[in-house]
Amino acid sequence: MIVAWFSLFVFLPLFLFGCLPSERMETIYAERCLGCHGASGRGDGPIAASLPVGVPDFRETVKANNVFHIRKIIKDGKGIMPAFSPALGNPEVQDMVRMVRVLSQQGRDTEWWEKFEPLVWAHCSVPWEIVLGYDQPTQEKGP
């Protein structure tokens, strides 16, 4: 029992802090997303009012879509949102998926299942770009 409590107090903060926005996440979001989605992800960015359609609120996006679908939307675009896959690599797209999830949780009551989400989202603290080789130079094949 003591080991379980110890693990909870040691590992839970690691999972929580691993899912907080990083400087790279905030920079990319400010450059690419803030104008339409706004600082809080509510779809109220400075240019949102001038767009012909409403900009989605991340709270609704997260309720309606899993992380794979959110990643696809970021990469391929949807509606008037442009595709970001040409400009953003896999690590940056994953950062934007995390940013959508982080912003969707700010300023609202957490549902019971979301209290355990840090355990499910434990992979936030894993440097996937290194593990999966995103930041590794491509190996050129010889003649």
Buried (B, 14 or more C-beta within 10 A) or exposed (E): EEEEEEEEEEBEEEBBEBBEBEEEBBEBBEEBBBBBBBBBBBBBBEEBEEBEEEBBBBBEBBEEBEBEEBBBBBBEEEEEBEEBBEEBBBBBBBBBBBBBBBBBBEEEEEEEEBEEBBEEBBEBBEEBBEEEEBEEEEEEEEE
